[in-house]
Amino acid sequence: MATEYKVPTIVEPAPPKPNEVVLVTSGDLRHTANVVGWAEQQVLEEQLAEVLAEIGYSIRRGHEYDPEVGHGFIWNQRMGMDVFAGIHPDTPVIIAEAVWEYSHHVLSGLKTQRGPILTAANWSGQWPGLVGLLNLNASMTKAGMAYSTIWSEDFSDEWARDALKEWITTGTITHDTSHVRALDASAVPSEEAALGRALAAQLQHDGAILGVFDEGCMGMYNAIFDDEVLNPLGIFKERLSQSALYYRMTTVSDEDAEAVFQWLLDRGVTFDFGPDPESDLTKDQVISQCKMYIAALRIADDFGCAGIGIQYQQGLKDLVPASDLAEGLLNEQDRPPAFSEDGRELYPGQPLPHFNEVDWGCGVDALITNRVWSAMGLNPSTSLHDVRWGDDWGDDFVWVMEISGSVPPSHLRGGYAGVTSERQPPMYFRLGGGTIKGVSKAGHVVYSRVFLMDDELNVDLGIGEAVELPDEETQRRWDATSPMWPIMHLVMPGVTRDQFMARHRSNHIQVVYAPDAETATKALAAKAAMFDALGVKVHLTGDVAL
């Protein structure tokens, strides 16, 4: 008897046309954000099309504008897979990013591409295409994919035009990364080398648990480190649920949350309250954030965690106000006392390192930083920032580093008294919540990034300087980015803008202060030695002399 199997057939897409490239763009999961950024995305695509036309190439969009959602971004992974199913694998592809994007929307489709891949972003503070570009680049690096990358204000500058010509001609763009060099472990001073090795041995002997509340946030594939990578370091995951954090918040009394709130008021924090919770910050939102702070500490204590990461952006964003106020307080050594249900003060006199958006590159870094800085008698309060944007100031290129509020107050000018807490933007944070807004104090910092490349953990380490800018320039930079978020004006000696962009393997960067340049160098040396002893590949960037 004959059978009638339903054998699938695969329709191969048409081969690439001569002198044609296909353009795709990944967006946010949230239509509200995509709709707001769509006009800027159109500008970026027009600029790229104009330059490529001069070279003799045309752009064909790989997916159309969708009038039902009001934008033309790929906004989920299934859509991205369907788009790439219609693109021949040998086609040259440009991923053009003018806004924040979720990399997994396109990463699965890009993995089938054999043709040259180019990521391109606008050089803008207001529209965070740069942030999305760095995340996508880091995700492709982790995945072992070949790609080229470029950034420009409008792609009319000679550097950008030459780079696009190079990509069209050769399929690659060569960037200068001479600011990066491998660590010579023998050059690390003996005392710092001994400290780093001893701390590494302790971590591998005793082990440390980092709690992660629902891993994998905002498409950041690069931010997920498997257990097989972490465990040899002595770091182990405690997989926690954000639903458990939400429940635990409901068990925190109003009186306990009010005590944290009053502590912040007594220390000089200003809350920018208004009457309308849809658009203003309200006390109820802040009280909820204080409950999250206490609940997170209680859960960490339950599981013996040495640090935690809260995802928030998916899941909790629909239930409670933003996590950033709680995150910044957790990262602070001098923070409001919080107590367990049986009355014990939790983690007294020390931060509980928090890795924003459950980024394991920052989680590993924060733990190592905490061990080294604590052993050296330094303030271990640390934070990540988004690599948001930058501009010239005098003879320096000064980066704008910002994150949505999870910065420890000791990093800010005036400490707690320098903090103004403002409402998070409704476009991203529907239920509001306050930030820890302020200007980072002047001083020397160690900056770093832990990342996966060639299936191995790597870390880039450098010494930067947070600088003071005139108030009007700070405000200009705030107005050009996110004025409700904390800001750091960062100079990286020995590293140009384009060198940093070509090398950095994340949308995030980790920073921690040191009291002076000499101490910063010693602390970096000990940190490098600890990473090296743990088997992480260490790279020094910029003007670092060990």
C-alpha positions as CSV (number, residue, x, y, z in Angstrom):
1,M,0.0,0.0,0.0
2,A,1.4,3.3,-1.0
3,T,2.0,6.0,1.6
4,E,1.5,9.7,1.2
5,Y,4.1,11.4,3.3
6,K,4.1,15.1,3.4
7,V,7.7,15.7,2.4
8,P,8.7,19.3,2.9
9,T,10.3,21.2,0.1
10,I,12.7,24.1,0.7
11,V,12.5,27.1,-1.7
12,E,15.9,28.5,-2.1
13,P,16.1,32.3,-2.3
14,A,17.3,34.0,-5.5
15,P,21.1,34.5,-5.7
16,P,22.4,37.9,-5.0
17,K,22.2,40.5,-7.8
18,P,25.4,42.1,-8.9
19,N,26.2,45.3,-7.1
20,E,23.4,44.9,-4.6
21,V,23.5,44.6,-0.8
22,V,20.6,43.6,1.5
23,L,19.9,45.8,4.5
24,V,18.1,44.5,7.6
25,T,17.6,46.1,11.0
26,S,16.9,44.7,14.4
27,G,14.8,46.6,16.9
28,D,13.4,46.5,20.3
29,L,10.9,43.9,21.5
30,R,8.7,46.8,22.6
31,H,6.8,48.5,19.8
32,T,6.6,51.7,21.8
33,A,10.4,52.1,21.5
34,N,10.5,51.0,17.8
35,V,7.9,53.5,16.8
36,V,9.7,56.4,18.5
37,G,13.0,55.5,16.8
38,W,11.7,54.7,13.3
39,A,12.2,58.1,11.8
40,E,15.9,58.2,12.8
41,Q,16.3,54.7,11.4
42,Q,15.0,55.9,8.0
43,V,17.6,58.7,8.1
44,L,20.4,56.3,8.7
45,E,19.3,54.0,5.9
46,E,19.1,57.0,3.5
47,Q,22.6,58.1,4.4
48,L,24.0,54.6,3.8
49,A,22.2,54.3,0.5
50,E,23.5,57.6,-0.8
51,V,27.2,56.7,-0.1
52,L,26.8,53.2,-1.5
53,A,25.2,54.6,-4.6
54,E,28.3,56.7,-5.2
55,I,30.4,53.6,-5.0
56,G,28.1,51.9,-7.6
57,Y,26.0,49.7,-5.2
58,S,22.3,49.7,-4.4
59,I,20.5,48.7,-1.2
60,R,17.5,46.4,-1.1
61,R,15.7,46.2,2.2
62,G,15.2,42.6,3.4
63,H,11.9,43.4,5.1
64,E,9.3,46.0,4.7
65,Y,7.7,48.7,6.9
66,D,4.7,47.2,8.8
67,P,1.8,49.7,9.1
68,E,0.1,47.6,11.7
69,V,3.0,48.1,14.2
70,G,4.1,51.5,12.9
71,H,7.8,50.7,12.1
72,G,10.1,48.6,9.9
73,F,12.3,46.9,12.5
74,I,12.7,43.1,13.0
75,W,11.1,42.9,16.5
76,N,11.3,39.2,17.4
77,Q,13.4,36.2,16.6
78,R,10.8,34.3,14.5
79,M,10.5,37.3,12.3
80,G,14.2,37.5,11.9
81,M,14.5,33.8,10.9
82,D,11.8,34.3,8.3
83,V,13.5,37.3,6.9
84,F,16.8,35.6,6.5
85,A,15.1,32.5,5.0
86,G,14.5,34.8,2.0
87,I,18.0,36.1,1.7
88,H,20.5,34.0,-0.2
89,P,23.4,33.0,2.1
90,D,26.0,34.5,-0.3
91,T,24.4,38.0,-0.2
92,P,26.3,40.9,1.3
93,V,24.3,42.0,4.3
94,I,24.3,45.3,6.3
95,I,22.7,45.4,9.7
96,A,22.0,49.1,10.2
97,E,21.2,50.2,13.7
98,A,20.0,53.6,14.8
99,V,18.4,52.5,18.0
100,W,18.8,49.9,20.8
101,E,18.2,46.4,19.4
102,Y,17.8,42.9,20.6
103,S,20.6,40.9,18.9
104,H,18.9,37.5,19.0
105,H,16.3,38.9,16.6
106,V,18.8,38.6,13.8
107,L,21.6,36.4,15.2
108,S,20.0,33.1,14.4
109,G,19.5,34.2,10.8
110,L,23.0,35.7,10.4
111,K,24.5,32.3,11.4
112,T,23.5,30.9,8.0
113,Q,25.1,33.7,6.0
114,R,28.3,33.1,4.0
115,G,28.5,36.5,2.4
116,P,30.2,39.5,4.1
117,I,28.3,41.0,7.1
118,L,28.6,44.6,8.0
119,T,27.2,46.3,11.2
120,A,26.7,50.0,10.9
121,A,25.4,52.6,13.4
122,N,24.7,56.3,13.7
123,W,27.1,58.3,15.9
124,S,24.4,59.7,18.1
125,G,23.7,60.2,21.8
126,Q,20.0,60.6,21.5
127,W,19.5,57.4,19.4
128,P,21.4,54.5,21.0
129,G,22.4,52.7,17.8
130,L,26.0,52.6,19.0
131,V,24.8,50.7,22.1
132,G,23.0,48.2,19.9
133,L,25.9,47.9,17.5
134,L,28.3,47.0,20.3
135,N,25.9,44.4,21.7
136,L,25.4,42.8,18.3
137,N,29.2,42.8,17.6
138,A,29.9,41.2,20.9
139,S,27.2,38.6,20.3
140,M,28.7,37.7,16.9
141,T,32.1,37.6,18.4
142,K,30.9,35.1,21.0
143,A,29.2,33.0,18.2
144,G,32.5,32.9,16.3
145,M,31.0,34.8,13.3
146,A,33.1,37.0,10.9
147,Y,31.8,40.5,10.5
148,S,32.9,44.1,9.8
149,T,31.7,47.2,11.6
150,I,31.5,50.9,11.0
151,W,30.0,54.0,12.7
152,S,29.5,57.6,11.7
153,E,27.4,60.7,12.2
154,D,26.2,60.7,8.6
155,F,28.7,58.6,6.7
156,S,29.8,61.6,4.6
157,D,33.3,61.8,6.4
158,E,36.3,60.4,4.5
159,W,37.0,57.7,7.1
160,A,33.5,56.2,6.8
161,R,33.4,56.4,3.0
162,D,36.8,54.7,2.7
163,A,35.7,52.0,5.1
164,L,32.6,51.3,3.1
165,K,34.6,51.1,-0.1
166,E,37.0,48.7,1.6
167,W,34.1,46.5,2.7
168,I,32.4,46.5,-0.8
169,T,35.8,45.7,-2.4
170,T,37.2,43.1,0.0
171,G,34.4,42.1,2.3
172,T,36.2,43.3,5.4
173,I,37.2,46.6,7.1
174,T,40.6,46.8,8.8
175,H,40.6,48.8,12.1
176,D,43.5,49.9,14.2
177,T,43.6,48.0,17.5
178,S,47.2,48.7,18.3
179,H,46.1,50.0,21.7
180,V,45.6,46.4,22.9
181,R,48.4,44.1,24.0
182,A,48.5,40.8,25.9
183,L,49.5,40.8,29.5
184,D,53.0,39.9,30.3
185,A,52.5,38.2,33.6
186,S,56.1,38.4,34.5
187,A,55.9,42.2,34.4
188,V,53.3,42.4,37.2
189,P,54.9,43.8,40.3
190,S,55.6,41.0,42.9
191,E,53.3,42.2,45.7
192,E,50.3,42.6,43.4
193,A,51.0,39.4,41.5
194,A,51.1,37.5,44.8
195,L,47.8,39.1,45.9
196,G,46.1,38.3,42.7
197,R,47.3,34.6,42.7
198,A,46.2,34.2,46.4
199,L,42.8,35.6,45.7
200,A,42.4,33.4,42.7
201,A,43.4,30.3,44.7
202,Q,40.9,31.3,47.4
203,L,38.1,31.7,44.9
204,Q,38.8,28.3,43.3
205,H,39.1,26.6,46.6
206,D,36.1,28.1,48.4
207,G,33.8,28.9,45.4
208,A,31.4,31.7,45.1
209,I,27.7,31.7,44.1
210,L,26.2,34.4,41.9
211,G,22.5,34.5,41.9
212,V,20.9,35.2,38.5
213,F,17.2,36.2,38.3
214,D,16.1,34.8,34.9
215,E,19.1,34.7,32.6
216,G,19.2,36.3,29.2
217,C,18.1,39.9,29.0
218,M,17.3,42.1,26.0
219,G,18.8,39.9,23.4
220,M,22.3,40.1,24.9
221,Y,23.5,36.7,23.8
222,N,27.1,37.9,24.5
223,A,26.1,38.4,28.2
224,I,25.3,34.7,28.8
225,F,28.2,32.6,30.1
226,D,27.7,28.9,30.4
227,D,28.5,27.0,33.6
228,E,31.3,25.2,31.9
229,V,33.0,28.6,31.5
230,L,32.3,29.9,35.0
231,N,32.9,26.8,37.1
232,P,36.7,26.5,36.5
233,L,37.0,30.0,38.0
234,G,35.2,28.9,41.2
235,I,32.0,30.7,40.2
236,F,28.7,28.9,40.3
237,K,25.2,29.9,39.3
238,E,22.2,30.0,41.6
239,R,19.3,30.1,39.1
240,L,16.6,32.3,40.6
241,S,13.2,33.5,39.3
242,Q,12.1,37.0,39.0
243,S,8.6,35.8,40.1
244,A,10.3,34.8,43.4
245,L,11.7,38.3,43.7
246,Y,8.3,39.8,43.0
247,Y,6.7,37.5,45.7
248,R,9.4,38.3,48.2
249,M,8.7,42.0,47.7
250,T,5.1,41.5,48.8
251,T,6.4,40.1,52.1
252,V,8.5,43.2,52.9
253,S,6.6,45.5,55.3
254,D,5.8,49.1,54.5
255,E,7.7,50.1,57.7
256,D,10.9,48.4,56.5
257,A,10.7,50.1,53.1
258,E,9.9,53.4,54.7
259,A,13.0,53.1,56.9
260,V,15.2,52.7,53.7
261,F,13.4,55.7,52.1
262,Q,13.9,57.8,55.2
263,W,17.6,56.9,55.4
264,L,18.0,58.1,51.8
265,L,16.2,61.4,52.6
266,D,18.4,61.8,55.7
267,R,21.5,61.4,53.5
268,G,20.4,64.1,51.2
269,V,18.8,62.3,48.2
270,T,16.4,64.5,46.3
271,F,13.3,62.7,44.8
272,D,11.7,64.6,41.9
273,F,8.1,63.7,42.8
274,G,5.0,64.6,40.8
275,P,1.3,63.9,40.9
276,D,0.8,61.6,37.9
277,P,2.2,58.1,38.1
278,E,1.9,57.7,34.3
279,S,4.5,60.4,33.7
280,D,5.9,61.4,37.1
281,L,7.9,59.8,39.9
282,T,5.7,59.0,42.9
283,K,6.6,58.0,46.4
284,D,4.7,54.7,45.9
285,Q,7.1,53.8,43.1
286,V,10.1,54.5,45.3
287,I,8.7,52.5,48.2
288,S,8.3,49.6,45.8
289,Q,11.9,50.0,44.8
290,C,12.9,50.0,48.5
291,K,11.0,46.7,48.9
292,M,12.9,45.2,46.0
293,Y,16.2,46.3,47.6
294,I,15.4,44.5,50.8
295,A,13.9,41.4,49.1
296,A,16.9,41.0,46.9
297,L,19.2,41.0,49.9
298,R,17.1,38.5,51.7
299,I,17.1,36.1,48.8
300,A,20.8,36.5,48.3
301,D,21.3,35.7,52.0
302,D,19.1,32.6,51.7
303,F,21.3,31.1,49.0
304,G,24.7,32.4,50.2
305,C,25.2,34.6,47.1
306,A,28.3,36.7,46.7
307,G,26.5,38.8,44.1
308,I,23.3,38.9,42.1
309,G,21.9,40.0,38.8
310,I,18.3,41.2,38.2
311,Q,17.0,41.1,34.7
312,Y,14.0,43.4,35.2
313,Q,13.6,44.5,31.5
314,Q,11.5,41.5,30.6
315,G,9.0,40.2,33.1
316,L,9.3,42.5,36.1
317,K,8.8,45.6,34.0
318,D,5.2,44.7,33.7
319,L,4.8,44.2,37.5
320,V,6.8,46.7,39.4
321,P,8.8,50.0,39.0
322,A,12.3,49.9,37.7
323,S,15.0,48.0,39.5
324,D,17.7,50.6,39.1
325,L,17.4,52.3,42.5
326,A,17.7,49.0,44.2
327,E,20.7,48.0,42.0
328,G,22.7,51.1,42.7
329,L,22.2,50.7,46.5
330,L,23.3,47.0,46.3
331,N,26.5,48.1,44.6
332,E,27.3,50.6,47.3
333,Q,29.5,49.9,50.3
334,D,27.8,52.6,52.4
335,R,24.1,51.8,52.0
336,P,20.8,51.7,53.9
337,P,20.8,48.9,56.5
338,A,18.5,46.0,55.5
339,F,17.5,43.1,57.7
340,S,16.4,39.5,57.4
341,E,13.0,38.4,58.7
342,D,14.8,37.2,61.9
343,G,16.4,40.6,62.5
344,R,20.0,40.1,61.2
345,E,21.6,42.9,59.2
346,L,22.3,41.6,55.8
347,Y,25.8,42.0,54.3
348,P,26.7,44.8,56.7
349,G,29.4,47.3,55.7
350,Q,29.8,45.9,52.2
351,P,28.2,46.0,48.8
352,L,26.4,43.0,47.4
353,P,27.7,43.3,43.8
354,H,24.9,43.5,41.3
355,F,25.3,42.9,37.6
356,N,22.7,44.9,35.7
357,E,20.6,43.2,33.0
358,V,22.1,39.9,34.2
359,D,25.2,40.5,32.1
360,W,27.7,37.8,33.2
361,G,30.6,39.8,31.8
362,C,29.8,42.4,34.4
363,G,29.0,39.8,37.1
364,V,32.3,38.1,36.9
365,D,34.1,41.4,36.7
366,A,32.2,42.8,39.7
367,L,33.1,39.8,41.8
368,I,36.8,39.9,41.0
369,T,36.8,43.7,41.5
370,N,35.2,43.3,44.9
371,R,37.8,40.7,46.0
372,V,40.8,42.7,44.8
373,W,39.6,46.2,46.0
374,S,38.5,44.8,49.4
375,A,41.9,43.0,49.9
376,M,43.7,46.3,49.1
377,G,41.6,48.3,51.6
378,L,39.9,50.3,48.8
379,N,36.2,51.0,48.3
380,P,34.9,48.1,46.2
381,S,31.7,49.8,45.0
382,T,31.6,49.2,41.3
383,S,29.2,49.5,38.5
384,L,28.7,49.0,34.8
385,H,27.7,51.7,32.3
386,D,26.4,51.7,28.8
387,V,28.9,52.9,26.3
388,R,26.5,55.5,25.2
389,W,28.3,58.2,23.0
390,G,31.1,60.6,23.1
391,D,32.4,64.0,21.8
392,D,35.5,66.1,21.8
393,W,36.3,68.4,24.6
394,G,39.4,70.5,24.2
395,D,42.2,68.1,23.3
396,D,40.5,65.0,24.7
397,F,37.8,62.7,23.4
398,V,35.4,62.4,26.4
399,W,33.0,59.5,26.5
400,V,29.5,59.7,27.8
401,M,29.0,56.6,30.0
402,E,25.5,56.2,31.3
403,I,23.3,53.5,32.7
404,S,19.7,53.6,33.8
405,G,20.4,54.4,37.4
406,S,22.3,51.4,38.9
407,V,25.4,53.4,39.9
408,P,26.6,53.5,43.6
409,P,26.2,56.9,45.1
410,S,29.9,57.0,46.2
411,H,30.8,57.2,42.5
412,L,28.9,60.5,42.2
413,R,30.0,64.0,43.0
414,G,28.6,64.8,46.5
415,G,27.7,61.2,47.2
416,Y,24.1,60.7,48.3
417,A,23.6,64.5,48.6
418,G,24.5,64.7,44.9
419,V,21.8,62.2,43.9
420,T,18.5,63.3,42.3
421,S,16.1,60.5,41.6
422,E,14.0,61.1,38.5
423,R,11.3,59.0,36.9
424,Q,12.4,56.5,34.3
425,P,11.0,57.2,30.8
426,P,7.6,55.6,30.1
427,M,8.8,54.4,26.7
428,Y,10.9,51.8,28.4
429,F,9.6,51.8,32.0
430,R,5.8,51.9,32.0
431,L,5.5,51.6,35.8
432,G,8.1,54.3,36.5
433,G,10.6,54.1,39.3
434,G,13.4,56.4,40.3
435,T,17.0,56.6,39.1
436,I,20.2,57.3,41.0
437,K,21.1,60.4,38.9
438,G,24.2,62.4,39.4
439,V,27.5,63.4,37.8
440,S,30.4,61.0,38.4
441,K,33.2,62.5,40.5
442,A,36.5,63.3,39.0
443,G,39.2,60.7,39.6
444,H,41.1,57.7,38.3
445,V,39.1,54.6,37.4
446,V,40.0,51.1,36.2
447,Y,37.7,50.2,33.3
448,S,37.3,46.7,32.0
449,R,35.2,44.2,30.1
450,V,35.1,40.4,30.4
451,F,33.9,38.7,27.2
452,L,33.8,35.5,25.3
453,M,36.0,35.2,22.2
454,D,37.2,32.0,20.5
455,D,35.3,30.0,23.1
456,E,37.5,31.5,25.9
457,L,37.0,34.1,28.6
458,N,39.0,37.3,27.9
459,V,39.2,40.5,29.7
460,D,40.4,44.0,28.6
461,L,41.7,46.2,31.3
462,G,42.6,49.9,31.2
463,I,43.0,53.0,33.4
464,G,40.9,56.0,32.6
465,E,40.1,59.3,34.2
466,A,36.6,60.6,35.0
467,V,36.9,64.3,34.4
468,E,34.9,67.4,35.4
469,L,33.2,69.3,32.6
470,P,31.5,72.7,32.9
471,D,27.9,72.3,34.1
472,E,26.5,73.6,30.7
473,E,28.6,71.0,28.8
474,T,27.3,68.2,31.2
475,Q,23.8,69.4,30.6
476,R,24.3,69.4,26.8
477,R,25.5,65.8,27.0
478,W,22.6,64.8,29.2
479,D,20.1,66.5,26.9
480,A,21.7,64.7,23.9
481,T,21.2,61.3,25.7
482,S,19.1,60.4,28.7
483,P,19.0,63.3,31.2
484,M,17.4,61.2,34.0
485,W,20.4,58.8,34.1
486,P,23.8,59.1,35.9
487,I,26.6,60.2,33.7
488,M,30.4,59.7,33.7
489,H,32.7,61.8,31.6
490,L,35.4,59.3,30.8
491,V,38.8,59.9,29.2
492,M,40.8,56.8,28.1
493,P,44.5,57.8,27.7
494,G,46.1,56.1,24.8
495,V,42.9,54.9,23.2
496,T,41.1,56.8,20.4
497,R,37.4,56.7,19.8
498,D,37.7,54.4,16.8
499,Q,40.2,52.1,18.4
500,F,37.8,51.6,21.3
501,M,34.8,51.0,19.1
502,A,36.7,48.5,17.0
503,R,37.8,46.5,19.9
504,H,35.2,46.7,22.7
505,R,33.2,43.6,23.0
506,S,30.0,44.8,24.7
507,N,27.5,47.6,25.0
508,H,28.6,47.6,28.7
509,I,31.8,48.7,30.5
510,Q,32.7,48.1,34.1
511,V,34.2,50.9,36.2
512,V,35.6,51.2,39.7
513,Y,37.5,54.1,41.4
514,A,40.9,54.3,42.9
515,P,42.2,57.2,45.0
516,D,45.0,58.1,42.6
517,A,46.9,57.0,39.5
518,E,49.5,55.0,41.4
519,T,46.9,53.1,43.3
520,A,44.8,52.5,40.2
521,T,47.9,51.0,38.5
522,K,48.5,48.7,41.5
523,A,44.9,47.6,41.7
524,L,44.8,47.0,38.0
525,A,47.9,44.9,38.3
526,A,46.4,42.8,41.1
527,K,43.2,42.4,39.1
528,A,45.1,41.3,36.0
529,A,47.1,38.8,38.1
530,M,44.0,37.3,39.6
531,F,42.3,37.0,36.2
532,D,45.5,35.5,34.7
533,A,45.7,32.9,37.6
534,L,42.1,32.0,36.9
535,G,43.0,31.1,33.3
536,V,41.3,34.2,31.7
537,K,43.2,35.8,28.8
538,V,44.2,39.3,29.9
539,H,44.7,42.2,27.6
540,L,45.8,45.7,28.6
541,T,44.5,48.7,26.7
542,G,45.9,52.2,26.4
543,D,48.5,53.9,28.6
544,V,49.0,51.2,31.2
545,A,52.6,50.7,32.4
546,L,53.1,47.8,34.8
